[in-house]
Amino acid sequence: MNLLAPYASLITLLLAFLLGMVVSYLLYRRHLLAIVNRRLPTATNTGFKVNSQDNVASLKKLNENLAASTRSLQAKEVELSLANQRLEKLEEAKSKFVAVTTHQLRTPLAAIKWTLHMLTAGQLGAVTPEQKTFIDKAFESTERIVSIVNNLLTVDKIEAESSDYTFIPVHLEEVVESVIFELKAPAQSKYLNLIFKPLAQPLPEVTADPIKLRMVLENLIDNAIKYTPQHGTVTVTLDDSRLNATPASVVVKVQDTGLGIKPADEGKIFQKFFRAESAVAMEPDGTGLGLYLAKDIIEHHGGTIWFDSGSGGTTFTFTLPLRPVVV
């Protein structure tokens, strides 16, 4: 006896229903594919080809622009290199001219200075007070010229022999006091207060070249005196706040109540031969070498030098390692 016979009609109905569902699904899927095919462009669509051609043209144009920019930059690089070579040759020629000229000037200037000194001392005969006044002015002018020549020779020597330093133990306070003593006369002639603020406790000795260190202090303090109006103040301060730093160093500050440094000139202050217009107007004589030399010397000691300036004056500060870090 067939056990499925009672359910034959039910099974037939189920199979017919399932078959209908499958056919309906296939027809619906075919309908959807037709709709999609109508709405999306094919790979051979003309519009797609046009867009691809536009993209290729844009990339080609971009490559051409990049190539042109590269050629332009290469040309500029060559031009700058040639200009730099010309500047180096001009700098070398200028240095040679300065060296030769200053050496030629030194001997006759020494003779003129010595002659004027003999005149003021009365060794060449009596002079009237009026004559002595003019002779003294001539002597002072000659001394300024000699100072300029010596500065130029110093620059030439430093650039030619940058390792020409003699480091020995130095009492910094003694060097500062000695320089201040020598510059008291020009400070008093302008009614300036020239103040030295040493530390309560003596500083340890620094290992430095005393002659070159003295040049730094002379330049900074002399500049402060020159560019500070009458009845102003110039203050030299020693600072031991960096004795425990690495490397251990002392700090020296030269502060004035002078005309200050304009922001436009700040980046040029330590350049060779640079003098600000305001400085020239106040003190026509000068070479623009003092600060250049000071920076060079301090850096050869392994220290740093900088300044802060405003309407109330300028402060130059430099650090001096206890033991030189020669560069």
Contacts in CASP RR format, 6 or more apart in sequence:
PFRMAT RR
TARGET T0000
AUTHOR 0000-0000-0000
METHOD contacts of the structure
MODEL  1
MNLLAPYASLITLLLAFLLGMVVSYLLYRRHLLAIVNRRLPTATNTGFKV
NSQDNVASLKKLNENLAASTRSLQAKEVELSLANQRLEKLEEAKSKFVAV
TTHQLRTPLAAIKWTLHMLTAGQLGAVTPEQKTFIDKAFESTERIVSIVN
NLLTVDKIEAESSDYTFIPVHLEEVVESVIFELKAPAQSKYLNLIFKPLA
QPLPEVTADPIKLRMVLENLIDNAIKYTPQHGTVTVTLDDSRLNATPASV
VVKVQDTGLGIKPADEGKIFQKFFRAESAVAMEPDGTGLGLYLAKDIIEH
HGGTIWFDSGSGGTTFTFTLPLRPVVV
4 11 0 8 1.000
41 47 0 8 1.000
41 48 0 8 1.000
95 156 0 8 1.000
95 159 0 8 1.000
98 152 0 8 1.000
98 155 0 8 1.000
98 156 0 8 1.000
99 152 0 8 1.000
99 153 0 8 1.000
99 156 0 8 1.000
101 152 0 8 1.000
102 149 0 8 1.000
102 152 0 8 1.000
102 153 0 8 1.000
102 156 0 8 1.000
103 153 0 8 1.000
105 145 0 8 1.000
105 149 0 8 1.000
106 146 0 8 1.000
106 149 0 8 1.000
106 153 0 8 1.000
109 142 0 8 1.000
109 145 0 8 1.000
109 146 0 8 1.000
109 149 0 8 1.000
110 146 0 8 1.000
112 142 0 8 1.000
113 139 0 8 1.000
113 142 0 8 1.000
113 143 0 8 1.000
113 146 0 8 1.000
115 124 0 8 1.000
116 135 0 8 1.000
116 138 0 8 1.000
116 139 0 8 1.000
116 142 0 8 1.000
117 139 0 8 1.000
118 124 0 8 1.000
119 127 0 8 1.000
119 135 0 8 1.000
120 127 0 8 1.000
120 132 0 8 1.000
120 135 0 8 1.000
120 136 0 8 1.000
120 139 0 8 1.000
127 135 0 8 1.000
144 285 0 8 1.000
144 286 0 8 1.000
148 285 0 8 1.000
148 286 0 8 1.000
148 287 0 8 1.000
151 287 0 8 1.000
151 289 0 8 1.000
151 290 0 8 1.000
151 293 0 8 1.000
152 287 0 8 1.000
152 289 0 8 1.000
154 215 0 8 1.000
154 289 0 8 1.000
154 293 0 8 1.000
155 272 0 8 1.000
155 289 0 8 1.000
155 292 0 8 1.000
155 293 0 8 1.000
157 164 0 8 1.000
158 164 0 8 1.000
158 293 0 8 1.000
158 296 0 8 1.000
158 297 0 8 1.000
162 300 0 8 1.000
163 326 0 8 1.000
165 209 0 8 1.000
165 212 0 8 1.000
165 300 0 8 1.000
165 301 0 8 1.000
165 324 0 8 1.000
165 326 0 8 1.000
166 209 0 8 1.000
166 211 0 8 1.000
167 207 0 8 1.000
167 208 0 8 1.000
167 209 0 8 1.000
167 324 0 8 1.000
167 326 0 8 1.000
168 207 0 8 1.000
168 208 0 8 1.000
168 209 0 8 1.000
168 210 0 8 1.000
169 205 0 8 1.000
169 206 0 8 1.000
169 207 0 8 1.000
170 205 0 8 1.000
170 206 0 8 1.000
170 207 0 8 1.000
170 208 0 8 1.000
170 210 0 8 1.000
170 213 0 8 1.000
171 202 0 8 1.000
171 203 0 8 1.000
171 205 0 8 1.000
172 203 0 8 1.000
172 205 0 8 1.000
172 206 0 8 1.000
172 208 0 8 1.000
172 213 0 8 1.000
172 238 0 8 1.000
172 250 0 8 1.000
172 252 0 8 1.000
172 320 0 8 1.000
173 198 0 8 1.000
173 202 0 8 1.000
173 203 0 8 1.000
173 238 0 8 1.000
175 210 0 8 1.000
175 213 0 8 1.000
175 214 0 8 1.000
175 217 0 8 1.000
176 196 0 8 1.000
176 198 0 8 1.000
176 217 0 8 1.000
176 236 0 8 1.000
176 238 0 8 1.000
176 252 0 8 1.000
177 196 0 8 1.000
178 214 0 8 1.000
179 214 0 8 1.000
179 217 0 8 1.000
179 218 0 8 1.000
179 221 0 8 1.000
180 194 0 8 1.000
180 196 0 8 1.000
180 221 0 8 1.000
180 236 0 8 1.000
182 218 0 8 1.000
183 194 0 8 1.000
183 218 0 8 1.000
183 221 0 8 1.000
183 222 0 8 1.000
183 225 0 8 1.000
184 194 0 8 1.000
186 222 0 8 1.000
186 225 0 8 1.000
187 193 0 8 1.000
187 194 0 8 1.000
187 225 0 8 1.000
187 234 0 8 1.000
188 194 0 8 1.000
190 225 0 8 1.000
190 228 0 8 1.000
190 229 0 8 1.000
190 230 0 8 1.000
190 231 0 8 1.000
190 232 0 8 1.000
191 230 0 8 1.000
191 231 0 8 1.000
191 232 0 8 1.000
192 225 0 8 1.000
192 228 0 8 1.000
192 230 0 8 1.000
192 231 0 8 1.000
192 232 0 8 1.000
192 233 0 8 1.000
192 234 0 8 1.000
193 232 0 8 1.000
193 233 0 8 1.000
193 234 0 8 1.000
194 221 0 8 1.000
194 225 0 8 1.000
194 234 0 8 1.000
194 236 0 8 1.000
195 233 0 8 1.000
195 234 0 8 1.000
195 235 0 8 1.000
195 236 0 8 1.000
196 235 0 8 1.000
196 236 0 8 1.000
197 235 0 8 1.000
197 236 0 8 1.000
197 237 0 8 1.000
197 238 0 8 1.000
198 238 0 8 1.000
199 238 0 8 1.000
199 239 0 8 1.000
199 240 0 8 1.000
201 240 0 8 1.000
203 238 0 8 1.000
203 240 0 8 1.000
203 250 0 8 1.000
204 243 0 8 1.000
204 322 0 8 1.000
205 322 0 8 1.000
206 250 0 8 1.000
206 320 0 8 1.000
206 321 0 8 1.000
206 322 0 8 1.000
207 322 0 8 1.000
207 323 0 8 1.000
207 324 0 8 1.000
208 301 0 8 1.000
208 320 0 8 1.000
208 324 0 8 1.000
209 297 0 8 1.000
209 301 0 8 1.000
212 297 0 8 1.000
212 300 0 8 1.000
213 297 0 8 1.000
213 301 0 8 1.000
213 320 0 8 1.000
215 293 0 8 1.000
215 294 0 8 1.000
215 297 0 8 1.000
216 293 0 8 1.000
216 294 0 8 1.000
216 297 0 8 1.000
216 298 0 8 1.000
216 318 0 8 1.000
217 236 0 8 1.000
217 252 0 8 1.000
217 254 0 8 1.000
219 290 0 8 1.000
219 291 0 8 1.000
219 293 0 8 1.000
219 294 0 8 1.000
220 254 0 8 1.000
220 294 0 8 1.000
220 316 0 8 1.000
221 234 0 8 1.000
221 236 0 8 1.000
221 254 0 8 1.000
223 290 0 8 1.000
223 291 0 8 1.000
223 316 0 8 1.000
224 234 0 8 1.000
224 254 0 8 1.000
224 255 0 8 1.000
224 256 0 8 1.000
224 258 0 8 1.000
224 314 0 8 1.000
224 316 0 8 1.000
225 234 0 8 1.000
225 256 0 8 1.000
226 282 0 8 1.000
226 283 0 8 1.000
227 256 0 8 1.000
227 258 0 8 1.000
227 259 0 8 1.000
227 260 0 8 1.000
227 279 0 8 1.000
227 282 0 8 1.000
227 283 0 8 1.000
227 314 0 8 1.000
228 234 0 8 1.000
228 256 0 8 1.000
228 257 0 8 1.000
228 258 0 8 1.000
228 259 0 8 1.000
228 313 0 8 1.000
229 257 0 8 1.000
229 258 0 8 1.000
229 259 0 8 1.000
232 256 0 8 1.000
232 257 0 8 1.000
232 258 0 8 1.000
233 256 0 8 1.000
233 257 0 8 1.000
234 254 0 8 1.000
234 255 0 8 1.000
234 256 0 8 1.000
234 257 0 8 1.000
235 253 0 8 1.000
235 254 0 8 1.000
235 255 0 8 1.000
235 256 0 8 1.000
236 252 0 8 1.000
236 253 0 8 1.000
236 254 0 8 1.000
236 255 0 8 1.000
237 252 0 8 1.000
237 253 0 8 1.000
237 255 0 8 1.000
238 250 0 8 1.000
238 251 0 8 1.000
238 252 0 8 1.000
239 250 0 8 1.000
239 251 0 8 1.000
239 252 0 8 1.000
239 253 0 8 1.000
240 250 0 8 1.000
240 251 0 8 1.000
241 251 0 8 1.000
242 248 0 8 1.000
242 249 0 8 1.000
242 250 0 8 1.000
242 251 0 8 1.000
242 319 0 8 1.000
243 249 0 8 1.000
243 250 0 8 1.000
243 322 0 8 1.000
247 321 0 8 1.000
247 322 0 8 1.000
247 323 0 8 1.000
247 325 0 8 1.000
248 321 0 8 1.000
248 322 0 8 1.000
248 323 0 8 1.000
249 303 0 8 1.000
249 319 0 8 1.000
249 320 0 8 1.000
249 321 0 8 1.000
249 322 0 8 1.000
250 319 0 8 1.000
250 320 0 8 1.000
250 322 0 8 1.000
251 317 0 8 1.000
251 318 0 8 1.000
251 319 0 8 1.000
251 320 0 8 1.000
252 317 0 8 1.000
252 318 0 8 1.000
252 319 0 8 1.000
252 320 0 8 1.000
253 315 0 8 1.000
253 316 0 8 1.000
253 317 0 8 1.000
254 315 0 8 1.000
254 316 0 8 1.000
254 317 0 8 1.000
255 313 0 8 1.000
255 314 0 8 1.000
255 315 0 8 1.000
255 316 0 8 1.000
256 313 0 8 1.000
256 314 0 8 1.000
256 315 0 8 1.000
257 312 0 8 1.000
257 313 0 8 1.000
258 312 0 8 1.000
258 313 0 8 1.000
258 314 0 8 1.000
259 278 0 8 1.000
259 279 0 8 1.000
259 282 0 8 1.000
259 313 0 8 1.000
260 278 0 8 1.000
260 309 0 8 1.000
260 310 0 8 1.000
260 311 0 8 1.000
260 312 0 8 1.000
260 313 0 8 1.000
260 314 0 8 1.000
261 269 0 8 1.000
261 276 0 8 1.000
261 307 0 8 1.000
261 309 0 8 1.000
261 310 0 8 1.000
261 314 0 8 1.000
262 276 0 8 1.000
262 278 0 8 1.000
265 274 0 8 1.000
265 276 0 8 1.000
266 307 0 8 1.000
266 309 0 8 1.000
268 274 0 8 1.000
268 276 0 8 1.000
269 276 0 8 1.000
269 291 0 8 1.000
269 307 0 8 1.000
270 291 0 8 1.000
270 292 0 8 1.000
270 294 0 8 1.000
270 295 0 8 1.000
270 305 0 8 1.000
271 292 0 8 1.000
272 288 0 8 1.000
272 289 0 8 1.000
272 292 0 8 1.000
273 287 0 8 1.000
273 288 0 8 1.000
273 289 0 8 1.000
273 292 0 8 1.000
274 288 0 8 1.000
274 292 0 8 1.000
275 286 0 8 1.000
275 288 0 8 1.000
294 305 0 8 1.000
294 316 0 8 1.000
294 318 0 8 1.000
295 305 0 8 1.000
298 304 0 8 1.000
298 305 0 8 1.000
298 318 0 8 1.000
298 319 0 8 1.000
298 320 0 8 1.000
299 305 0 8 1.000
299 327 0 8 1.000
300 324 0 8 1.000
300 326 0 8 1.000
300 327 0 8 1.000
301 320 0 8 1.000
301 321 0 8 1.000
301 324 0 8 1.000
301 325 0 8 1.000
301 326 0 8 1.000
302 321 0 8 1.000
302 324 0 8 1.000
302 325 0 8 1.000
302 326 0 8 1.000
302 327 0 8 1.000
303 318 0 8 1.000
303 319 0 8 1.000
303 320 0 8 1.000
303 321 0 8 1.000
303 325 0 8 1.000
304 318 0 8 1.000
304 319 0 8 1.000
305 316 0 8 1.000
305 317 0 8 1.000
305 318 0 8 1.000
305 319 0 8 1.000
306 316 0 8 1.000
306 317 0 8 1.000
306 318 0 8 1.000
307 314 0 8 1.000
307 315 0 8 1.000
307 316 0 8 1.000
307 317 0 8 1.000
308 314 0 8 1.000
308 315 0 8 1.000
308 317 0 8 1.000
309 315 0 8 1.000
END
